[in-house]
Amino acid sequence: MDIPVSYDLLVIGGEMESTTVEEVRKHTWVYLTVFGGLAMLTVLTVAVASLEMAVGLGVTVAMIIAALKGSLVASFFMHLISEKRVILVILIFTFIFFVLLIAFPLSDFLDNAGKPNVP
């Protein structure tokens, strides 16, 4: 029994875009590959957690692995890999605000450094 399948599911810019079986297979392969990578990184996280190492080193390694897993999820499952220009603009604004939020309190701290803290 054949079930009719429509591959007209990809919507870009509010318009339906026709996809072929080959494109669907390609996307499926990408998702399965990313899933395999996430599974391997999870196994690596568990393996690192069971090793005898300093706490700081263990946390650092675990955070690096978590960052890799997060970037895989954001890039492929959230489709951010195709939004490079938007991400670049957001990162630039984030960096500017980060510098401002660090610079203003730091300038106040440096201006009052060495002075007694009395009214």
QUIWO-V809623 format. One record per residue. N is the residue number from 1. NEAR is the number of other C-alpha atoms within 10 Angstrom. D_FIRST is the distance of its C-alpha to the first C-alpha in whole Angstrom. Layout:
n->[N N]
near->[NEAR NEAR]
d_first->[D_FIRST D_FIRST]
This chain:
n->[1 2 3 4 5 6 7 8 9 10 11 12 13 14 15 16 17 18 19 20 21 22 23 24 25 26 27 28 29 30 31 32 33 34 35 36 37 38 39 40 41 42 43 44 45 46 47 48 49 50 51 52 53 54 55 56 57 58 59 60 61 62 63 64 65 66 67 68 69 70 71 72 73 74 75 76 77 78 79 80 81 82 83 84 85 86 87 88 89 90 91 92 93 94 95 96 97 98 99 100 101 102 103 104 105 106 107 108 109 110 111 112 113 114 115 116 117 118 119]
near->[3 4 5 6 6 10 13 11 10 12 10 8 6 7 8 11 13 12 13 12 10 9 12 13 11 12 13 12 12 14 15 12 12 18 17 12 15 19 13 13 17 16 12 14 18 12 10 16 15 10 9 8 11 9 10 9 10 17 14 12 15 19 13 13 18 16 12 15 20 12 15 19 17 13 16 16 14 11 11 15 14 11 10 11 10 10 13 11 11 12 12 11 12 12 12 11 12 11 11 12 11 10 12 11 11 12 11 10 11 10 10 11 10 8 7 7 7 4 3]
d_first->[0 4 6 10 12 16 19 21 22 26 29 32 35 33 31 28 27 24 23 21 19 22 24 21 22 25 26 23 26 29 28 27 30 32 31 32 35 36 35 37 40 39 40 43 44 44 46 49 49 50 53 56 58 60 58 59 57 54 53 54 51 49 49 49 45 44 45 43 40 41 41 38 36 38 37 34 32 34 34 38 38 38 40 43 46 45 46 49 50 50 51 54 55 54 57 59 59 59 62 64 63 65 68 69 70 71 73 75 75 76 79 80 80 83 84 85 83 85 86]
